[in-house]
Amino acid sequence: MEEKKPVKTAISEENLKRLFTYIESIQFGTVTLIIQNGEVVQIEKMEKFKLR
């Protein structure tokens, strides 16, 4: 019987919470995940403001 290897998660629980916080905090803009070797290494948030 083959032994199952533990599944490696691409993003930690802490960074997942941070990602949701960023998403909830912006009205217009983007949240980008930078992934290297199947793992999230950077989260970028760009917010845009309407000048009306």
mmCIF file of the N, C-alpha and C atoms, coordinates in Angstrom:
data_MODEL
# 
_entry.id   MODEL 
# 
loop_
_atom_site.group_PDB 
_atom_site.id 
_atom_site.type_symbol 
_atom_site.label_atom_id 
_atom_site.label_alt_id 
_atom_site.label_comp_id 
_atom_site.label_asym_id 
_atom_site.label_entity_id 
_atom_site.label_seq_id 
_atom_site.pdbx_PDB_ins_code 
_atom_site.Cartn_x 
_atom_site.Cartn_y 
_atom_site.Cartn_z 
_atom_site.occupancy 
_atom_site.B_iso_or_equiv 
_atom_site.pdbx_formal_charge 
_atom_site.auth_seq_id 
_atom_site.auth_comp_id 
_atom_site.auth_asym_id 
_atom_site.auth_atom_id 
_atom_site.pdbx_PDB_model_num 
ATOM 1   N N  . MET A 1 1  ? 0.838   -1.180 0.000   1.00 0.00 ? 1  MET A N  1 
ATOM 2   C CA . MET A 1 1  ? 0.000   0.000  0.000   1.00 0.00 ? 1  MET A CA 1 
ATOM 3   C C  . MET A 1 1  ? 0.887   1.248  0.000   1.00 0.00 ? 1  MET A C  1 
ATOM 4   N N  . GLU A 1 2  ? 0.587   2.174  -0.887  1.00 0.00 ? 2  GLU A N  1 
ATOM 5   C CA . GLU A 1 2  ? 1.384   3.398  -0.986  1.00 0.00 ? 2  GLU A CA 1 
ATOM 6   C C  . GLU A 1 2  ? 1.029   4.371  0.123   1.00 0.00 ? 2  GLU A C  1 
ATOM 7   N N  . GLU A 1 3  ? 2.065   5.003  0.646   1.00 0.00 ? 3  GLU A N  1 
ATOM 8   C CA . GLU A 1 3  ? 1.852   6.016  1.681   1.00 0.00 ? 3  GLU A CA 1 
ATOM 9   C C  . GLU A 1 3  ? 1.542   7.347  1.006   1.00 0.00 ? 3  GLU A C  1 
ATOM 10  N N  . LYS A 1 4  ? 0.479   8.006  1.447   1.00 0.00 ? 4  LYS A N  1 
ATOM 11  C CA . LYS A 1 4  ? 0.097   9.285  0.853   1.00 0.00 ? 4  LYS A CA 1 
ATOM 12  C C  . LYS A 1 4  ? 1.002   10.387 1.378   1.00 0.00 ? 4  LYS A C  1 
ATOM 13  N N  . LYS A 1 5  ? 1.449   11.233 0.462   1.00 0.00 ? 5  LYS A N  1 
ATOM 14  C CA . LYS A 1 5  ? 2.269   12.378 0.836   1.00 0.00 ? 5  LYS A CA 1 
ATOM 15  C C  . LYS A 1 5  ? 1.354   13.509 1.275   1.00 0.00 ? 5  LYS A C  1 
ATOM 16  N N  . PRO A 1 6  ? 1.763   14.280 2.291   1.00 0.00 ? 6  PRO A N  1 
ATOM 17  C CA . PRO A 1 6  ? 0.926   15.411 2.699   1.00 0.00 ? 6  PRO A CA 1 
ATOM 18  C C  . PRO A 1 6  ? 0.811   16.431 1.569   1.00 0.00 ? 6  PRO A C  1 
ATOM 19  N N  . VAL A 1 7  ? -0.357  17.001 1.436   1.00 0.00 ? 7  VAL A N  1 
ATOM 20  C CA . VAL A 1 7  ? -0.608  17.988 0.393   1.00 0.00 ? 7  VAL A CA 1 
ATOM 21  C C  . VAL A 1 7  ? -0.001  19.318 0.817   1.00 0.00 ? 7  VAL A C  1 
ATOM 22  N N  . LYS A 1 8  ? 0.804   19.898 -0.061  1.00 0.00 ? 8  LYS A N  1 
ATOM 23  C CA . LYS A 1 8  ? 1.409   21.200 0.212   1.00 0.00 ? 8  LYS A CA 1 
ATOM 24  C C  . LYS A 1 8  ? 0.449   22.279 -0.269  1.00 0.00 ? 8  LYS A C  1 
ATOM 25  N N  . THR A 1 9  ? 0.111   23.200 0.615   1.00 0.00 ? 9  THR A N  1 
ATOM 26  C CA . THR A 1 9  ? -0.794  24.273 0.221   1.00 0.00 ? 9  THR A CA 1 
ATOM 27  C C  . THR A 1 9  ? -0.009  25.387 -0.449  1.00 0.00 ? 9  THR A C  1 
ATOM 28  N N  . ALA A 1 10 ? -0.640  26.017 -1.418  1.00 0.00 ? 10 ALA A N  1 
ATOM 29  C CA . ALA A 1 10 ? 0.018   27.083 -2.176  1.00 0.00 ? 10 ALA A CA 1 
ATOM 30  C C  . ALA A 1 10 ? 0.053   28.393 -1.404  1.00 0.00 ? 10 ALA A C  1 
ATOM 31  N N  . ILE A 1 11 ? -0.872  28.552 -0.427  1.00 0.00 ? 11 ILE A N  1 
ATOM 32  C CA . ILE A 1 11 ? -0.945  29.804 0.325   1.00 0.00 ? 11 ILE A CA 1 
ATOM 33  C C  . ILE A 1 11 ? -1.248  29.474 1.783   1.00 0.00 ? 11 ILE A C  1 
ATOM 34  N N  . SER A 1 12 ? -0.555  30.140 2.691   1.00 0.00 ? 12 SER A N  1 
ATOM 35  C CA . SER A 1 12 ? -0.758  29.888 4.114   1.00 0.00 ? 12 SER A CA 1 
ATOM 36  C C  . SER A 1 12 ? -2.091  30.475 4.572   1.00 0.00 ? 12 SER A C  1 
ATOM 37  N N  . GLU A 1 13 ? -2.568  29.993 5.698   1.00 0.00 ? 13 GLU A N  1 
ATOM 38  C CA . GLU A 1 13 ? -3.829  30.485 6.268   1.00 0.00 ? 13 GLU A CA 1 
ATOM 39  C C  . GLU A 1 13 ? -3.740  31.986 6.547   1.00 0.00 ? 13 GLU A C  1 
ATOM 40  N N  . GLU A 1 14 ? -2.596  32.425 7.050   1.00 0.00 ? 14 GLU A N  1 
ATOM 41  C CA . GLU A 1 14 ? -2.383  33.852 7.347   1.00 0.00 ? 14 GLU A CA 1 
ATOM 42  C C  . GLU A 1 14 ? -2.466  34.701 6.074   1.00 0.00 ? 14 GLU A C  1 
ATOM 43  N N  . ASN A 1 15 ? -1.806  34.259 5.015   1.00 0.00 ? 15 ASN A N  1 
ATOM 44  C CA . ASN A 1 15 ? -1.833  35.010 3.759   1.00 0.00 ? 15 ASN A CA 1 
ATOM 45  C C  . ASN A 1 15 ? -3.197  34.939 3.076   1.00 0.00 ? 15 ASN A C  1 
ATOM 46  N N  . LEU A 1 16 ? -3.916  33.854 3.278   1.00 0.00 ? 16 LEU A N  1 
ATOM 47  C CA . LEU A 1 16 ? -5.270  33.748 2.736   1.00 0.00 ? 16 LEU A CA 1 
ATOM 48  C C  . LEU A 1 16 ? -6.179  34.781 3.406   1.00 0.00 ? 16 LEU A C  1 
ATOM 49  N N  . LYS A 1 17 ? -6.049  34.933 4.714   1.00 0.00 ? 17 LYS A N  1 
ATOM 50  C CA . LYS A 1 17 ? -6.819  35.955 5.432   1.00 0.00 ? 17 LYS A CA 1 
ATOM 51  C C  . LYS A 1 17 ? -6.449  37.347 4.942   1.00 0.00 ? 17 LYS A C  1 
ATOM 52  N N  . ARG A 1 18 ? -5.154  37.576 4.731   1.00 0.00 ? 18 ARG A N  1 
ATOM 53  C CA . ARG A 1 18 ? -4.684  38.868 4.224   1.00 0.00 ? 18 ARG A CA 1 
ATOM 54  C C  . ARG A 1 18 ? -5.271  39.142 2.835   1.00 0.00 ? 18 ARG A C  1 
ATOM 55  N N  . LEU A 1 19 ? -5.313  38.118 1.997   1.00 0.00 ? 19 LEU A N  1 
ATOM 56  C CA . LEU A 1 19 ? -5.879  38.247 0.652   1.00 0.00 ? 19 LEU A CA 1 
ATOM 57  C C  . LEU A 1 19 ? -7.342  38.675 0.721   1.00 0.00 ? 19 LEU A C  1 
ATOM 58  N N  . PHE A 1 20 ? -8.128  38.023 1.573   1.00 0.00 ? 20 PHE A N  1 
ATOM 59  C CA . PHE A 1 20 ? -9.540  38.389 1.717   1.00 0.00 ? 20 PHE A CA 1 
ATOM 60  C C  . PHE A 1 20 ? -9.696  39.805 2.259   1.00 0.00 ? 20 PHE A C  1 
ATOM 61  N N  . THR A 1 21 ? -8.822  40.214 3.163   1.00 0.00 ? 21 THR A N  1 
ATOM 62  C CA . THR A 1 21 ? -8.858  41.578 3.693   1.00 0.00 ? 21 THR A CA 1 
ATOM 63  C C  . THR A 1 21 ? -8.617  42.587 2.579   1.00 0.00 ? 21 THR A C  1 
ATOM 64  N N  . TYR A 1 22 ? -7.638  42.321 1.724   1.00 0.00 ? 22 TYR A N  1 
ATOM 65  C CA . TYR A 1 22 ? -7.355  43.215 0.594   1.00 0.00 ? 22 TYR A CA 1 
ATOM 66  C C  . TYR A 1 22 ? -8.555  43.294 -0.343  1.00 0.00 ? 22 TYR A C  1 
ATOM 67  N N  . ILE A 1 23 ? -9.144  42.155 -0.650  1.00 0.00 ? 23 ILE A N  1 
ATOM 68  C CA . ILE A 1 23 ? -10.286 42.127 -1.568  1.00 0.00 ? 23 ILE A CA 1 
ATOM 69  C C  . ILE A 1 23 ? -11.454 42.926 -1.000  1.00 0.00 ? 23 ILE A C  1 
ATOM 70  N N  . GLU A 1 24 ? -11.713 42.769 0.281   1.00 0.00 ? 24 GLU A N  1 
ATOM 71  C CA . GLU A 1 24 ? -12.831 43.469 0.908   1.00 0.00 ? 24 GLU A CA 1 
ATOM 72  C C  . GLU A 1 24 ? -12.576 44.960 1.071   1.00 0.00 ? 24 GLU A C  1 
ATOM 73  N N  . SER A 1 25 ? -11.317 45.386 1.055   1.00 0.00 ? 25 SER A N  1 
ATOM 74  C CA . SER A 1 25 ? -10.989 46.783 1.354   1.00 0.00 ? 25 SER A CA 1 
ATOM 75  C C  . SER A 1 25 ? -10.993 47.701 0.136   1.00 0.00 ? 25 SER A C  1 
ATOM 76  N N  . ILE A 1 26 ? -11.048 47.147 -1.076  1.00 0.00 ? 26 ILE A N  1 
ATOM 77  C CA . ILE A 1 26 ? -10.993 48.016 -2.251  1.00 0.00 ? 26 ILE A CA 1 
ATOM 78  C C  . ILE A 1 26 ? -12.332 48.040 -2.975  1.00 0.00 ? 26 ILE A C  1 
ATOM 79  N N  . GLN A 1 27 ? -12.650 49.195 -3.541  1.00 0.00 ? 27 GLN A N  1 
ATOM 80  C CA . GLN A 1 27 ? -13.878 49.341 -4.320  1.00 0.00 ? 27 GLN A CA 1 
ATOM 81  C C  . GLN A 1 27 ? -13.591 49.152 -5.808  1.00 0.00 ? 27 GLN A C  1 
ATOM 82  N N  . PHE A 1 28 ? -12.461 49.691 -6.273  1.00 0.00 ? 28 PHE A N  1 
ATOM 83  C CA . PHE A 1 28 ? -12.045 49.563 -7.671  1.00 0.00 ? 28 PHE A CA 1 
ATOM 84  C C  . PHE A 1 28 ? -10.558 49.231 -7.674  1.00 0.00 ? 28 PHE A C  1 
ATOM 85  N N  . GLY A 1 29 ? -10.153 48.236 -8.428  1.00 0.00 ? 29 GLY A N  1 
ATOM 86  C CA . GLY A 1 29 ? -8.737  47.918 -8.506  1.00 0.00 ? 29 GLY A CA 1 
ATOM 87  C C  . GLY A 1 29 ? -8.502  46.434 -8.724  1.00 0.00 ? 29 GLY A C  1 
ATOM 88  N N  . THR A 1 30 ? -7.282  46.006 -8.413  1.00 0.00 ? 30 THR A N  1 
ATOM 89  C CA . THR A 1 30 ? -6.905  44.611 -8.628  1.00 0.00 ? 30 THR A CA 1 
ATOM 90  C C  . THR A 1 30 ? -6.113  44.073 -7.446  1.00 0.00 ? 30 THR A C  1 
ATOM 91  N N  . VAL A 1 31 ? -6.217  42.771 -7.249  1.00 0.00 ? 31 VAL A N  1 
ATOM 92  C CA . VAL A 1 31 ? -5.367  42.044 -6.311  1.00 0.00 ? 31 VAL A CA 1 
ATOM 93  C C  . VAL A 1 31 ? -4.705  40.951 -7.139  1.00 0.00 ? 31 VAL A C  1 
ATOM 94  N N  . THR A 1 32 ? -3.375  40.931 -7.144  1.00 0.00 ? 32 THR A N  1 
ATOM 95  C CA . THR A 1 32 ? -2.616  39.996 -7.975  1.00 0.00 ? 32 THR A CA 1 
ATOM 96  C C  . THR A 1 32 ? -1.797  39.065 -7.090  1.00 0.00 ? 32 THR A C  1 
ATOM 97  N N  . LEU A 1 33 ? -1.831  37.775 -7.403  1.00 0.00 ? 33 LEU A N  1 
ATOM 98  C CA . LEU A 1 33 ? -1.001  36.800 -6.706  1.00 0.00 ? 33 LEU A CA 1 
ATOM 99  C C  . LEU A 1 33 ? 0.196   36.470 -7.581  1.00 0.00 ? 33 LEU A C  1 
ATOM 100 N N  . ILE A 1 34 ? 1.392   36.523 -7.006  1.00 0.00 ? 34 ILE A N  1 
ATOM 101 C CA . ILE A 1 34 ? 2.616   36.121 -7.702  1.00 0.00 ? 34 ILE A CA 1 
ATOM 102 C C  . ILE A 1 34 ? 2.968   34.725 -7.181  1.00 0.00 ? 34 ILE A C  1 
ATOM 103 N N  . ILE A 1 35 ? 3.070   33.775 -8.101  1.00 0.00 ? 35 ILE A N  1 
ATOM 104 C CA . ILE A 1 35 ? 3.292   32.376 -7.738  1.00 0.00 ? 35 ILE A CA 1 
ATOM 105 C C  . ILE A 1 35 ? 4.611   31.894 -8.327  1.00 0.00 ? 35 ILE A C  1 
ATOM 106 N N  . GLN A 1 36 ? 5.412   31.231 -7.491  1.00 0.00 ? 36 GLN A N  1 
ATOM 107 C CA . GLN A 1 36 ? 6.666   30.623 -7.947  1.00 0.00 ? 36 GLN A CA 1 
ATOM 108 C C  . GLN A 1 36 ? 6.720   29.204 -7.396  1.00 0.00 ? 36 GLN A C  1 
ATOM 109 N N  . ASN A 1 37 ? 7.009   28.254 -8.259  1.00 0.00 ? 37 ASN A N  1 
ATOM 110 C CA . ASN A 1 37 ? 7.101   26.843 -7.875  1.00 0.00 ? 37 ASN A CA 1 
ATOM 111 C C  . ASN A 1 37 ? 5.850   26.366 -7.142  1.00 0.00 ? 37 ASN A C  1 
ATOM 112 N N  . GLY A 1 38 ? 4.680   26.812 -7.598  1.00 0.00 ? 38 GLY A N  1 
ATOM 113 C CA . GLY A 1 38 ? 3.421   26.370 -7.021  1.00 0.00 ? 38 GLY A CA 1 
ATOM 114 C C  . GLY A 1 38 ? 3.087   26.966 -5.671  1.00 0.00 ? 38 GLY A C  1 
ATOM 115 N N  . GLU A 1 39 ? 3.791   28.014 -5.275  1.00 0.00 ? 39 GLU A N  1 
ATOM 116 C CA . GLU A 1 39 ? 3.568   28.636 -3.971  1.00 0.00 ? 39 GLU A CA 1 
ATOM 117 C C  . GLU A 1 39 ? 3.417   30.144 -4.139  1.00 0.00 ? 39 GLU A C  1 
ATOM 118 N N  . VAL A 1 40 ? 2.436   30.726 -3.454  1.00 0.00 ? 40 VAL A N  1 
ATOM 119 C CA . VAL A 1 40 ? 2.238   32.173 -3.502  1.00 0.00 ? 40 VAL A CA 1 
ATOM 120 C C  . VAL A 1 40 ? 3.383   32.837 -2.745  1.00 0.00 ? 40 VAL A C  1 
ATOM 121 N N  . VAL A 1 41 ? 4.115   33.717 -3.430  1.00 0.00 ? 41 VAL A N  1 
ATOM 122 C CA . VAL A 1 41 ? 5.254   34.389 -2.810  1.00 0.00 ? 41 VAL A CA 1 
ATOM 123 C C  . VAL A 1 41 ? 5.024   35.885 -2.632  1.00 0.00 ? 41 VAL A C  1 
ATOM 124 N N  . GLN A 1 42 ? 3.983   36.415 -3.292  1.00 0.00 ? 42 GLN A N  1 
ATOM 125 C CA . GLN A 1 42 ? 3.741   37.855 -3.203  1.00 0.00 ? 42 GLN A CA 1 
ATOM 126 C C  . GLN A 1 42 ? 2.277   38.136 -3.510  1.00 0.00 ? 42 GLN A C  1 
ATOM 127 N N  . ILE A 1 43 ? 1.715   39.109 -2.785  1.00 0.00 ? 43 ILE A N  1 
ATOM 128 C CA . ILE A 1 43 ? 0.360   39.586 -3.051  1.00 0.00 ? 43 ILE A CA 1 
ATOM 129 C C  . ILE A 1 43 ? 0.459   41.080 -3.310  1.00 0.00 ? 43 ILE A C  1 
ATOM 130 N N  . GLU A 1 44 ? -0.059  41.519 -4.463  1.00 0.00 ? 44 GLU A N  1 
ATOM 131 C CA . GLU A 1 44 ? -0.029  42.942 -4.817  1.00 0.00 ? 44 GLU A CA 1 
ATOM 132 C C  . GLU A 1 44 ? -1.452  43.477 -4.852  1.00 0.00 ? 44 GLU A C  1 
ATOM 133 N N  . LYS A 1 45 ? -1.640  44.668 -4.289  1.00 0.00 ? 45 LYS A N  1 
ATOM 134 C CA . LYS A 1 45 ? -2.949  45.320 -4.296  1.00 0.00 ? 45 LYS A CA 1 
ATOM 135 C C  . LYS A 1 45 ? -2.803  46.669 -4.972  1.00 0.00 ? 45 LYS A C  1 
ATOM 136 N N  . MET A 1 46 ? -3.630  46.925 -6.000  1.00 0.00 ? 46 MET A N  1 
ATOM 137 C CA . MET A 1 46 ? -3.627  48.222 -6.669  1.00 0.00 ? 46 MET A CA 1 
ATOM 138 C C  . MET A 1 46 ? -5.049  48.759 -6.621  1.00 0.00 ? 46 MET A C  1 
ATOM 139 N N  . GLU A 1 47 ? -5.213  49.886 -5.954  1.00 0.00 ? 47 GLU A N  1 
ATOM 140 C CA . GLU A 1 47 ? -6.535  50.484 -5.829  1.00 0.00 ? 47 GLU A CA 1 
ATOM 141 C C  . GLU A 1 47 ? -6.630  51.698 -6.733  1.00 0.00 ? 47 GLU A C  1 
ATOM 142 N N  . LYS A 1 48 ? -7.787  51.849 -7.372  1.00 0.00 ? 48 LYS A N  1 
ATOM 143 C CA . LYS A 1 48 ? -8.029  52.990 -8.255  1.00 0.00 ? 48 LYS A CA 1 
ATOM 144 C C  . LYS A 1 48 ? -9.128  53.841 -7.636  1.00 0.00 ? 48 LYS A C  1 
ATOM 145 N N  . PHE A 1 49 ? -9.015  55.148 -7.836  1.00 0.00 ? 49 PHE A N  1 
ATOM 146 C CA . PHE A 1 49 ? -10.003 56.072 -7.299  1.00 0.00 ? 49 PHE A CA 1 
ATOM 147 C C  . PHE A 1 49 ? -10.665 56.825 -8.436  1.00 0.00 ? 49 PHE A C  1 
ATOM 148 N N  . LYS A 1 50 ? -11.973 56.928 -8.400  1.00 0.00 ? 50 LYS A N  1 
ATOM 149 C CA . LYS A 1 50 ? -12.732 57.690 -9.397  1.00 0.00 ? 50 LYS A CA 1 
ATOM 150 C C  . LYS A 1 50 ? -12.745 59.155 -8.972  1.00 0.00 ? 50 LYS A C  1 
ATOM 151 N N  . LEU A 1 51 ? -12.419 60.062 -9.880  1.00 0.00 ? 51 LEU A N  1 
ATOM 152 C CA . LEU A 1 51 ? -12.339 61.493 -9.577  1.00 0.00 ? 51 LEU A CA 1 
ATOM 153 C C  . LEU A 1 51 ? -13.592 62.222 -10.053 1.00 0.00 ? 51 LEU A C  1 
ATOM 154 N N  . ARG A 1 52 ? -14.715 61.862 -9.565  1.00 0.00 ? 52 ARG A N  1 
ATOM 155 C CA . ARG A 1 52 ? -15.963 62.527 -9.937  1.00 0.00 ? 52 ARG A CA 1 
ATOM 156 C C  . ARG A 1 52 ? -16.548 63.229 -8.761  1.00 0.00 ? 52 ARG A C  1 
# 
